[in-house]
Amino acid sequence: MASKTVETPKTFKVTPEFETWLGRALLDIGCSLTDLVKTCLILSVPSVTAKPSIVQKFKEEGFDPHG
């Protein structure tokens, strides 16, 4: 049985290129932003917890939609 969900709005800043890439990904996958973000967090948090320096690496290197 699924737990009751509570709506907790969160915001984050992205570049226009990232927003375009994300929008296309959502269309290709066919899911909501909420479902995609939840899934990605569940999959990635253990990796980031194991190697927190990866956050700084992405912060410094930015986002390449072609990479």
N, C-alpha and C positions, 0 to 999 in steps of 0.2 A: 504494500500500500504506500502510495506516495505521500510525503509530508505536505502539509499546507504551506503554500508559498506566500511570502509577504513582498509586496512591491517596494523596492528600495532603489530609487533612481540614482544612477552613478553617471558621471560624465568624464570624458577624457579628451585631451587635445590631439588632433591629428593634422597632418598636412593635407592639402587638396589631393595630392597623388595617392596618399594612403586611403582617403575617403573614397576615391574612385575605385581603387583596387578592392576595398572592402565591399563596396556596393556590388561590384561584379561577382565577387566570391559568394555573396549572399544569394544572388540570382542563380548562379551555377549550382550551388548546393541545395537551394530551395528550402531554406530555413530562416527563422527570425534571427535578428541580431542577438537577442537575449539567449536563444538556444546555442548559437555559435560561440558567444563569449563564455557561457557556462561550460560548454564542452571543452573549449580551448584551455580554460583555467584549470579544469579538473585534470586534463592531460599534461599541462605544462608546469603546474606548481611543484610537483615532486622534483622535476629537473632543475628548476630555478632554486629550490630549497637546497638541493645538493651542490649547486654551483651558483651562488648569488652574484658573482662577478659578471655573469652573463647579462644582467640588467644594465650595468654600466656600459658594457660593450655595445648593446643595441642603442643605448642613449647616445653614445659617442659617434657611432657609425651611421645612425639614421636608418631610413627605410629605403630599400631599392625594390620597386615593384617588379623588376625584371630579374632580380637575383635570387 
